[in-house]
Amino acid sequence: MFKDKVILVTGGTGSFGNTFVPMTLAKYQPRKIIIFSRDEMKQWDMAKKYEGDPRVRFFIGDVRDKDRLYRALDGVDYVVHAAATKIVPTAEYNPFECVKTNINGAMNLIDACLDKGVKRVVALSTDKASSPINLYGATKLASDKLFVSGNSYAGGHDTRFGVVRYGNVMGSRGSVIPFFMSIKDKGVLPITDERMTRFMISLEEGVELVWHAFEDMEGGEIYVKKIPSMKVTDLAAVVAPTAKLDIVGIRPGEKLHEQMISAEDAYTTYEYDEHFKILPVINDWAVCPKRIKNGKKVAEGFVYSSDNNSDWMSAADLQSWITANQHKIGSI
């Protein structure tokens, strides 16, 4: 699929990009992967890993700057849109900045990809975009809608847009596992609520979902991977078995359980062996055989959330994952 093609990753110095690049280089032999991001220090650090590899290029820029995107997208075949303002408290206290990146940046990228003739674009979304209660989630819902409708906006262009949505990424920077590991020696772990559950997905699984979206998409689909859930208290018990749990209360904008498909989405959601697909309500795309393929319509009122999941990660499975990934937890 990507052999001898050019791929650009916005926000490519983040956790996703640091996993996507080596996996994609190894599996598909692309001609070039361009890392487009605004943090020169992260680019400097990442570039050291690929010194001497002409397939990996770095481009300083911001999705807020449409002119810079036009320059960066010259000759690009595929785009993964990972750039976002995503820390919930940061978005709550800096709402204008969050909107500029997550919404205005999405519009800039859609326009630039259409005008530059990019073949396929996959945007990364989040569980927080489903029934959002915080600004970050609301901006990502708006972004999802923009990318979905971008296929209609494309007109005669061949560019197609899709979205992938997943929950808590295990071991990524700022996530709960590295946070608990960093403070476990204190003997106390802060828990917002004893009932809290989270979806659990590895970065490698996130990359594979993006690959699948590129291969499968007709345009406008939102892909949701089937992944296990875990109670935060059970996660804490694996990381620090002897630590005391301090119940501190839910933070502003935080949900008790993660949700990736709402009851309203269920009307146009189809189930597959390893994922769900939410089809667009616009045009006739929700009944399009090319988009549905071999999918089975979910039941009316279906909700995919971390508390009603049929698949749960065991303590042994999490411990095995931590042991295998000890070297990179919290570093990417």
Buried (B, 14 or more C-beta within 10 A) or exposed (E): EBEEBBBBBBBBBBBBBBBBBBBBBEBBEBBBBBBBBBBEEBBEEBBEEBEEEEBBBBBEBBBBBBEBBBEBBEEBBBBBBBBBBBEBEBBBEBBEEBBBBBBBBBBBBBBBBBBBBBBBBBBBBBBBBBBBEBBBBBBBBBBBBBBBBBBBBBEEBEBBBBBBBBBBBBBBBEBBBBBBBEBBEEEEBEBBBEEBBBBBBBBEBBBBBBBBBBEBBBBBBBBBBBBBBBBBBBBBBBBBEEBEBEEEEEEEBBBEBBBBBBBEBBBBBBBBEEBBBBBBEEEEBBEBEEBBEEBEBBEEEBBBBBBEBEEBBEEEBBEEBBEEBEEBBBEB
